[in-house]
Amino acid sequence: MKNHFLLFLYAMFATTLYAQKKAPTVKNNQLPIGVFDSGTGGLTVLEAILQLDAFNNQTGLPQPDGKPDFEGEYFQYLADQANMPYGNYAAEGKTELLKEHILKNISFLNGNTFAQCTTDNRFVTSTKQPVKMIVIACNTATAYALTEVQQYLQKKADKVPCIGVIDAGARAALAYQQQHKGTIGIFATAGTVASNGYPKTLNAMAQAYGLTNLSVVSQSGVGLAESIDRDWSYFADTVGAFRKKSVYKGPAVSNSVLTIDTLLLAAYNFSKKDNQLLCEWDNTGRCLDIQLNHPTNYVKYHLVSLLEKMLATGNSLPLNTLVLGCTHYPFMKDTITSVLKYLYNYEVKGTYRYRKVLAAQVMLIDPAVETAKQAYQTLRLQHLQTAKGNTPTGSSSFYISVPNTQIAEVQLQKDGWFTYAYKYGRTAGKPLQYVQYVPFSRSNIAPATYERIQIALPKVHRLIQSNR
């Protein structure tokens, strides 16, 4: 498997060198900044970048000056929607395949071409600018491939700098713990949790913050990012009945790994409106099994699971810090806060069930702001900020990966995306172009996703609208 990965890297270097020769002759500091995630969650990081005013733009010192720190920059965003969720690759034993996807995405951002889909479902090539810096706005990609990506980029002539999000989230959590001692919760994808990236980073940084003996607990939010991005295996807003167990991959009463405990139904407090909870009924009208069918219910399931885990392991310090270790999760920040408040006040026979392990106030750590600060500092350190002036030299662009239907072996679901079995059944090292990179459009971004972006990420939404 390692040899496959080395051969893949060699091919990547050769491809990128060819792309470099054909790239437009633009000074590096006039190029866009690349931001990449497995889906639309990384747009929360881009929003933080667009809103950031933490530095003096003239001196670079950490002092707000009333001007956006990135006011002269423009961006390329890539959502690897076809290959998401990244969090499941580790569980399926496909981390080498995941690294391939990530490096292909990095190569795309550094390249000068993208695809356009024609009306007869063909793909034609168009040109774009390469990027001058990359922000990996994905915790799982950071955990599994940041080092490899940085090594890959440093072997290129232009040595494009690249940063991730995990260090930023750890710093923010530790800064809060300096004044408020408690348990740090890591709420992330299964892949990020399996990597142990956050606990390792927190413990490595703790001494610098004067902290010892950290209390850290992790919860993998299987299905949450997927449901936010409308992944068919976890959320189908067009169905109103219990789904086949071969199709649905989320928590259920019958799921031996992601088990919905019927004794905890009052604690879960699942929303049942608009088919957000699906039941398998018998002929007497009794619900035999339950499936989740909305991001809100995934939040409820996983937060209860986290607190139940803490009760079972006897955590002595209550949870008072929760790192949103997936860039999709800030979309649900208000829901997470509301659910934690409900659980803090949840009683069973006159006793508060979770107050031993849950603080009245929980600080939600969104790594996006700290990542934005690191991006600005990196930009200045590498002398990559645009020439003087506050007008970007180009227009921001937004790309998404879609299944490459020109490959005969591709297997698609009813919604047009890869089936779960095909997505995670592929093998690392095959010289296949599984996806095409195309611009955002109404055909590949769900209306509900656009609405969420418009409400939660106004600056990003304006850039998307101006790019259409």
N, C-alpha and C positions, 0 to 999 in steps of 0.2 A: 504493500500500500504506500510506503514511503517513497519507493522508486517511481510509482505512478505520479505522486505529488511533485517530485523533482522534475520529471519529464514535462508535467503540466507547467511548472514555473518557467522552464526553458522556452517552451512554446510561447508563453506569455511575454517573455522578454523580447523574443524575436518579433512578435506581432507589434509590440509597442514601439520598438525601434523603427519599424517600417512606418507606423503611424506618425512618429515624430518627424520623419523626413517630409511628410506631406502636410504637416500641421501648418496652419496659417502663421505668417511671420508677424506676430504681435509680441511686444515686450511682456515679459512674465508678469510684471505688476499690473498690467492692464487686462489680465485674464480673469475669469470668474472664480469664485470659491465654490468647491464642490461639497455637497452635503449628501450623505447616503444612509439609507435605512432599509430594512427588509420590507417596509410598507410605508404608510402615511404617518406613522408615529413620529418619525424624525422631523416632521414639519413643526413639532413643538419646539425642537432645538433651533430650527431656522427662525421661528417667531422670536425666541429669546435673543438670537443674534441680531435680528432687525430692531428689537426694542432696547438693546443694551446701551446704556449711558453710564458707564462706570469709570471712564478714563477721560483725561484731557486729550483731545485729538491732536493738539499741537506738540505737547511734551510727552505724551504717552504715560504720564503719571496717573496713579489710581485716584482720580478726582473727577466727578461728573462736571461737564461743561455746558450742559443743556443741548448738546448735539448728539445724534446717534453715532455710536462709535464706528459703525460700518457704513456711514452715509454715502461714501464714495464707491462702494462695492456693489457688484452684482453676482448672481449665484446660479449654479446648476444643481438641481435636486434630482436624485434618483431614488425611486421606490422599487425594490426588487419584489414586486407583488406576486409574480408567478412562482417564486421559490419560497415564499413565506408560508407558514411561520418557521423562522430559524430555530426557535426553541425546541423543536421536536427532533432535529437531526441527531443530537447526542443520544437520546433515548432509542433511536432507531439504528445506532451504531454507524452513523454516516457523517462524522465530523470532518473527514477528509473531503467529502463531497461538498459540505458546507464551505470549507475554505476555498474550494475551487470557485463556487458561486461568488464568494466575496471578492476574490482576486479578479474575476471576470468583470465584476461591477467597477472595481477600481480602474481596470484597464479601459473600460468604457468612458469613465469620467476623464481619463488622461488622453483619450483618443479624440479624433476629430470627425466622427461619423455617428449618425443615428438612423433609425428606420422610420419610414412612413408607410402606413397600411393603406392600400388602395381599396377601391370599392369592390374589386373582385378578389379580395383577401390575399393579395400579394404584398410583399415588402420591398420597397425601393429605398435606396440609400440617399441620405442628405448629409450636409456638412454642418459642423458646429465647432466651437472653440474647445481646446483642452482646458483644464483647470490649473490654478497655481497653488492650491492648498486643498486638502480634503479633511472634512470632519466626518468621522464614522459615528453617526447619530443612532447607533444601535448597540445596546449592551451586549447582546449575544455575539455579534460580530467583533466587538471590542475584546471580549473575553477569549475568543477562539483564534482570532487572526490578526490582531493589531500588530504584534511583533513581526509576523510574516509580511504584512502589508508595508510596514515601515522599511524592512529590509529590501523588499522588492523596489520600492520607490527610490531608496537611496542608491540603488545600482543604476538608475537612470541618469542621464546627463543633467536634467534640470532639478533633480533631487527634491521633488515635491514633498513638503512636510505634511504629516498626517497625525491627527489626534483622535482619541476616543472619548468615551463618556464615564467610564467607571471611576477613574481617579477623581473626577470632578464631584461625583456623587458621594464618594467616601470622604472627601475633604469637608463637604457641607455637613454631613452627618456627625463627623468628629467635632467640628466647631460647635454644634449644638450640644453635644455630649459634655463638652467642657463646663457648661453651666447647668446642664440638666441630666444627671446620671440616670440611666435606665437601660432598657433593652432596645437594641437597634434591630428593626425588622427589615429584611430584604424581600421585597415583593417583586418578582421578576419572572421571566420565562423559565421553562424547565431547563433549557440549555444553559442559561446564565447561572441558574442555581447549581446545576450539575458541574459547571466549571469551577465552582468555589471562588470565583473571581472577586466578589465583593468582600467576603470574610478575610481572604488573604490580603487584599489591599488595605482594608481597615486595620488589621493587626500590624501590617508593615508600617503604616503611617501613625499609629496610635502614640508611640513614644514622642514624636515631634509635637503632639498636642498635650503632652503630660498625662496621658491616659494609660491605664493598665487593666488587665483582666476584663476586657470587653465582653458584654453579653450580647450575642448576635444570634438571631434565629431567621431562617429563610423559608419562604413559601413560594412554590412555583405556581404561577397563575395560568395553568393550562387552559386555553380556550378564550382568555380575555382579550389579548391582542388580536387573536384570530376573529373573534366576534366583532370587535371594533372595526376591523377591515372587511367584514362580511365574508369570512371564509366559510364555504359551504359545509365543511365537515363539522362546524361548531355553531353556526347560526344561519338559518335560512328564513328570511323575513317574508318569503312568499308561500310558506307552508303553514298549515293550521292543525296538523295531526302528527302523532307520534311517528318518528322516522325510523327507517330500517337501521338496526344496530350495526350493520356493515358499513353504513354511510356516516352516521353520527359518531364522533370521537370524544365528545365531552363527558362531564360527570353524569352519572345516572345511578339509580338504586342498584341496578344490575352490574354496574362497572366495578370490577374487583379492585381496581387501582384508584380511580376517581369516584369513590363511593359516596352517594348522597345518603346520609344517615337519617332514617325516618324518625328517629328519636330527637333529632335536632331541627325539625321542620319549623318550629316556632322561632328558633334562633336564626335560622336562615332567612325567614320572613320573605320568601320569594315573591316577586311580583308575578301575578297571574294574568294581567290584562294583555290584550292584543297578541295572544299566542306567545307570550314571553316564557311561559312554562308549558311544556307539552306532556300529556299523560297517556299511558297505554291503559285503556279501559277494558275490563272484562264485561261479560254480557249482563252483569248485575249493576253496572255503573260504578264499580270499585276501581280506583287507580292502582294499577299493579307496578308501574314503573314511571320514572320521571326523567325528562330531559330539559336542559336549560336552553333557552333560545333568545337570549338578549344579554348584552354586556353587563347590565345592572345585576342580573342574577349570578353571573360569573363572579363579580365583585363580592356579593354576599356569600357565596359558597366558599371562596378562598379565604376571606377574612375570618369566617367562623372556623375553618380548618386550621388556620394559623393559631388562633387562640386556643382551640382544643389541643393542639400540639403542645403549646406552652403549659397548659394545665397538666397534661400527661407527663411532661418531663420535669415539672416542678420548678420552672423559672422563678427565681427569687426577686428579680427586678421587673416591674411592669413595662410593657411596651410603651415607649414614649416618642420613638423616632421610627418613621417608616420610609425607607428609600423606595421611590418609584423606579425600580430597576429595569423598566422597559419604557422606551420613549412613547409608546402608545398610551401608557397608563395615566399621564397627566390629563388626557381627555376626560377621564373619569374622576378627577380630583374631588369635585363637589360630592359625587356619589360615595366615594371612599370616606370622606369626612362624615357624611350623614350616616353611613352604615356603622362606622366606629362609635358614633354617639349613641346609636340605637343599642349596640352591643354593650356599651358601658352601663347603660340603664336597664339592660335585660335581666329580668328576675325569673327564678324558678322556685316556687313555693316560698316566696318572701325573701329569697336570698339572691343577691347579685352574683350571677354565675361567673362573670369575667373580670370583676374588679381586682382580683388578686394578680392578674397578668396584664391588665390594660389600664393605662393612665387616663385621667379625665381629659387631658389635652395631648394629642399626638401630633408632632411636627412631621408634615409630609415633605420629604426631600425630593425635589425635582432637579436632577443633575443638569438640566438645560442651561440655567443661568451661569453656573460655574464653568460649564463647557464653553459657553459664549465668551466668557472672560479669558479662558485659556486660548481660544481661537484668536482673539484680538492680540494678546501678548505674543503669540507665535507669529502672527502676521507682521508685527513690528520688528520682532527679533530677526526675522528672515528678510526684512526690508522689502516686503511684498505689498504694502498698502499702495493704493492707486496714487497717481500723481496728484499734486495739490488741486483742490477743487472738490466740491461736494456732489458732483453729478456723475453717476456711474457711466463708464465708457461703453457699456453694452446692456442688453436686456436679459433679465433673469429667465431661465427656462426650466421646465419641469418634465421629467421623463419617468416612465414606468415600464417594467419588464412585462411582457405578455408571452404566452406559449408560442413557440415557433412551429406553426402548423405545417410548415414545409418539410418537417421531419416525419417520416412515415410511422415511426414507433410511438409518437405522442398519443397519450390517452387523456381525454378531457371529460370533465363532469358536465352536467346539464347547464351550469352557469358559464361554461367556456374556459375554466381554469383547469390545471392539472388535477387528476384524481389523486387521492392520498396515497394509494398504492404505487402509482407511477412516480409521484414526486419523491417519495422516500425509498423507492425501489431502484433508482438509478445508481450506477456504479461510478466511482471516481476514476479519472484517467481516460475516459472515452473522449475522442476528439469531435464532440457534437456541440453545436450551438443550440442549446435547449430553448433559449428565449431570444426575443427581439426587443430592442429598446426603442420605445415610441413615445411621443409627447402625451401628456395628460389629455384626456378627452372624456366626454360624457359616456362614451362607449366602454371605457375601462375603469372609470371611477364612479362608484355608486352615488346616486343623488343624495342619500343620507350622509355620505362622507363629505360631499361638498357643503352640505348644510352645516355639519359639525365644524368644518374648517372655517366657514364664514362666521360662525358664532364665537368660536374659541380662539381663532388665529386670524385676527383682522388684517394684520400687515401681510401675512402670507397670502391670504385670500386676494388682496389687492394686486399682489404680484402675479398670481395665477390668472386673474381676470385681465390684466394688462398684457399677458403673454398669449392670450387666446386669439 
